[in-house]
């Protein structure tokens, strides 16, 4: 996640707009500024200028085709702290490395890092010439994996990069592992921060870039959608075209799963990331709360920025073989997972994970919330029943066809940059994601095509990488709909469901409530106990399950009921023990350290292991290894994301034990 510091006077900040993130750094200047090091000594790398005429032509074509609004191209670099920049030593014991990337013609830029591993105690900054925009300080906690990273987005063609070593470590043995692999060259200005302090806004950057008929989300049309809009963001995404890496704007939404555990999934359109490699997903940036505070804007609004995503699943529109024959037709969805975005961070940032419906029935009314042209958040309304249709070469009838309606402020449609945005039904649930269409302000009666959630669910392919179901309903709980997880509300429970292992265990459900609450049960709950059935506000419900000796799963729907009559459903589910498998007490196995960082030890005195599996909280096996009957093992875990995991140990006697651990 970006940490952004505007360092000029308060009045100046109010004029240029506060481009902020969830972690606002109020007062930390780059160490070189504090130490008064000369900026004239900073070496400059002049980045090459691409073929601008060709890029503009391709961008205009993308607008006509309704594909992502392409605004930038990546100019490749291979720069490190050893072969570029300058090292300097301050009187108070810091080593500082600095480098300027420059192109006079670029309208905007950001630096892309193939590797970004910072030693503990060090800091990293990225800023522009006048330091009106400073990202940082980044630390090793901002990118613990050391994988790809992005400096943050700047208007203009200059970015200064600064690394600050831990204090009193001159000639330190642990240097940063930094490889600058690219410079994102913006040849169009849509979506760039508006750094102009004086003069008239001309509508070419940030807010105001969309066509004039688009309606801001905080106009009256959005009054019934205030919760849903908190989950929608704009996305700076990377893809490949003709062998070049390009960047453009799309839209999407945070999306909830049936476990209701706050997993930061982000749903958009596959064509927004066509040809993107694993490395370039690290450079994606998603911006939330970028919206006019009222029905109109008078200055650039603030925003929250998240950097880096992991691709989870997707469905292309179509795939052809070398002879041009179609081998696949799909519904154009892209499911991502935000990096370094625990639910507590989403909560602090005031975000919402929107709910969904995979029902095949057509909605009669609803809205789309989106970021056309990388502009501030807009809303478009429909009040006619959706119909099924086929988009270009995509799967037959895998798309909802949407006719836009005229509302109090006109008729708002979509445009380049809106791709991937969510289509909501009248119940506020996501039923589709925007693929394309040809409507515009001059042609408002044309139709837009949204890939159906019902098709995304399990019809787009046979593997998990082509379906939403394994990720949004991982147990599964087999629900047609999933409620919105509003982390900004005064009443919810997290998670909304938990699956216990067959041998039984304890687990805490966290209740967030501004009123007293009581607990009720819909069906049999004799197989588990709770520590308390009421509370006066925020609290926890500890559930203790007995071992399940049967071959059937057990499930109970609990309801947390607030004093005002509202309720929140919580699911308790327990796996079956199965046939021929006996459960072993977890006390007979020792795993350490816990939390683990690089590796974890397994020891047992009376059992011999045949298999070790590590399962994430969504039920996905992320590590599996057959063993040779050992009773002492060391398992590598450095490759795992920081999270909670369940370790499943199987003995040579077909006994099973589950152990929970965390990775940090």
TAFEN-V479188 format. One record per run of one state. SS is the DSSP state (alpha for helix, beta for strand, coil for the rest). FROM is the first residue (numbers start at 1). LEN is the number of residues. If there is no record, write none. Layout:
ss | from | len
SS | FROM | LEN
SS | FROM | LEN
//
This chain:
ss | from | len
coil | 1 | 3
beta | 4 | 2
coil | 6 | 4
alpha | 10 | 7
coil | 17 | 14
alpha | 31 | 4
coil | 35 | 9
beta | 44 | 3
coil | 47 | 5
alpha | 52 | 14
coil | 66 | 3
beta | 69 | 12
coil | 81 | 5
beta | 86 | 4
coil | 90 | 5
beta | 95 | 8
coil | 103 | 5
beta | 108 | 10
coil | 118 | 5
beta | 123 | 5
coil | 128 | 6
beta | 134 | 5
coil | 139 | 10
beta | 149 | 2
coil | 151 | 3
beta | 154 | 2
coil | 156 | 2
beta | 158 | 7
coil | 165 | 12
beta | 177 | 10
coil | 187 | 28
beta | 215 | 2
coil | 217 | 3
alpha | 220 | 10
coil | 230 | 2
beta | 232 | 10
coil | 242 | 2
beta | 244 | 12
coil | 256 | 9
beta | 265 | 4
coil | 269 | 1
alpha | 270 | 4
coil | 274 | 4
alpha | 278 | 4
coil | 282 | 3
beta | 285 | 4
coil | 289 | 15
beta | 304 | 4
coil | 308 | 1
beta | 309 | 7
coil | 316 | 2
beta | 318 | 3
coil | 321 | 5
beta | 326 | 4
coil | 330 | 3
beta | 333 | 6
coil | 339 | 4
alpha | 343 | 6
coil | 349 | 3
beta | 352 | 3
coil | 355 | 1
beta | 356 | 2
coil | 358 | 8
beta | 366 | 5
coil | 371 | 1
alpha | 372 | 3
coil | 375 | 3
beta | 378 | 5
coil | 383 | 4
beta | 387 | 3
coil | 390 | 9
beta | 399 | 4
coil | 403 | 4
beta | 407 | 1
coil | 408 | 2
beta | 410 | 1
coil | 411 | 11
beta | 422 | 3
coil | 425 | 5
beta | 430 | 8
coil | 438 | 2
beta | 440 | 1
coil | 441 | 2
beta | 443 | 1
coil | 444 | 4
beta | 448 | 5
alpha | 453 | 6
coil | 459 | 5
alpha | 464 | 3
coil | 467 | 2
alpha | 469 | 4
coil | 473 | 8
beta | 481 | 2
coil | 483 | 2
beta | 485 | 2
coil | 487 | 4
beta | 491 | 4
coil | 495 | 2
beta | 497 | 4
coil | 501 | 5
beta | 506 | 8
coil | 514 | 3
beta | 517 | 5
coil | 522 | 6
beta | 528 | 3
coil | 531 | 3
beta | 534 | 2
coil | 536 | 3
beta | 539 | 7
coil | 546 | 8
beta | 554 | 9
coil | 563 | 4
beta | 567 | 8
coil | 575 | 7
beta | 582 | 2
coil | 584 | 2
alpha | 586 | 3
coil | 589 | 1
beta | 590 | 3
coil | 593 | 3
beta | 596 | 1
coil | 597 | 2
beta | 599 | 5
coil | 604 | 5
beta | 609 | 8
coil | 617 | 4
beta | 621 | 10
coil | 631 | 1
beta | 632 | 5
coil | 637 | 6
beta | 643 | 9
coil | 652 | 3
beta | 655 | 9
coil | 664 | 1
//
